Amino acid sequence: MIKNFLKIIILSVFVFASCSKEDSYDEISVDAAQRDPLTAQQVNSKIDEAIATKGSFSWKNASNHLLWSASFRGNHIITIGFGNSATDFDRSKSADNAKTQASILNLVAHYEGKSKEDVLLSSDSYLNLVDVYIEKQETIIALRKAAKIRYVEPGDYKYFETAQQKVSLAESSSSSSSGCGFESSTLSTSDFTTVSPGAKVPWSFYQHNIPTAWNTATGRGITIGIIDTGVSPNQTLLGTNFNDGLSTGRTIQKFGTYVDSIWPWSTSTDGPNDQCGHGTSMSSVAAAPRNDNGLPVGVAYNSNLIVYRAASNVVLDGYHEQNGVKNAFTALANNTSVKIISMSMGHIFSSGKIEDGVKYAYSKGKLIFCAGGTSTSFTNFVGVIFPAWMAETVAVTGVKEGTSNQKCDVCHSGGKIEFTVQMQRAASGNTVPVTSYYDNQNDYVGGSSVATATTAGIAALVWSKNPSWTRDQVLNKMRQSATYFPNRNADYGYGNVNAALAVQ
């Protein structure tokens, strides 16, 4: 009896000691000079300085004070990526993800002096990441010291909210420079050729021998996923008339992952309808139908489309836009019919949750094209933007007519670029004709955005010619068909893809 009693005491002491050790946390103090948060202008200045001196900015390299200041200016939201290694992002492949997440929430709750329920904003279903509310700099310091933490980032910091950046965004607000816009344009007759049964072929398609490629492949049987601002409900060529003319036997699906709310806890999306115009243009150039409506045809006019409204505009700034893009990537990743993903949006620095979404889609075999960057006065000092600079994506930019190494007036270039598309005319400066936001109207669209959607369409042509191929086989064929192959230009990659060669 006494022996049993002693065993119980010893066991209880051991359990208590174990629990105490697991729940023990370091005492953390913050220097007096670091206790006040930086202003948004000061945070932006630090980011700009890093980009100017190092070529890029990452929150991983930011000081604790800078990271906390950005979260303070961004609704106190922090995104935490966790896992056993830098590549452990997939929940389905992490046996202990629930335990790791619980440990992280315990840590945050301890330093914040709140319950786990009060600090947790959201937990991703597919990726090893959580969004939490953090007010104290000590919590961020503790997290960055903890085991199994892949990254700690501000989840709702909006870089483009100062007055100067708003001016810059306004400058690039028209569709002609690859931003938002609902306008239409009268097309110059020199910018298109009419083909049967009455569709307009943009001038740029001929620069890449796309019409010749149509004799071999038109994209049939291939599904392209577009992550953008959605599709206009007023453009029937991307709706009820999508499956029309020479483009029969295919489908278009529309979804929304963007939450249009100033409140981070809101979860209701506002649907698939484009409220910017950009997504409509990208969908048009990739796969608009070839019929007798007298409007511009898309590159892969027989491919299927799945379009996500994932953001309000082309700059992925803030919690709901980055969340919307991440959710679109995971949804397309889990859709086995999708071969290609095209996204003509981005940011001048990375987002861990979007990185995870891209890597998740890549792990599912998707071929991902992203815009190298389009801007005017404010961000033209930036090279290739995120996520186009990632190893898992194919970065595309726009060049001027008749060239493969003269970027368009508003396009970015750099070592991460893989392909280029001629999308700006030499004499007139006109860009690429597309169907407009409204029925029976045309428009022009430019920048690396239209270059990216065009390249995604060419990939669909190649894949439809070779339906059993892998992503790498399709990509290698495109490289082999481009200007500089087998070499690579320092700022323009392999250059312009010859679609006719690519489908041979």
HUVENCOR-V324237 format. One line per field, one symbol per residue. ss: DSSP state (A for helix, B for strand, O for the rest). Layout:
ss: ???
This chain:
ss: OAAAAAAAAAAAAAAAAAAAAAAOOOOOOOOAAAOOOOOAAAAAAAAAAAAAAAOOOOAAAOOAAAAAAAAAOOOOBBBBBBOOOOOOOBAAAOOOAAAAAAAAAAAAAAAAOOOAAAABBBBOOOBOBBBBBOOOAAAAAAAAAOOOBBBBBBOOOOAAAOAAAAAAAAAOOOAAAOOOOOOOOOOOAAABBBBOOOBBBBAAAAAOOAAAAOOOOOOOOOBBBBBBBOBOOOOAAAOOOOOOOOOOOOOBBBBBOOOOOOOOOOOOOOOOBOOOOAAAAAAAAAAOOOOOOOOBOOOOOOOBBBBBBOOOOOBOOOAAAAAAAAAAAAAAAOOOOBBBBBBOOBBOOOOAAAAAAAAAAAAOOOBBBBBOOBOOOOOOOOOOOBOOOOOOOBBBBBBBOOOOOOBOOOBOOOOOBBBBBBBBOOOOOOOBBBBOOOOOOBBBBOAAAAAAAAAAAAAAAAAAAOOOOOAAAAAAAAAAOBOOOOOOBOOOBOOBBOAAAAOO
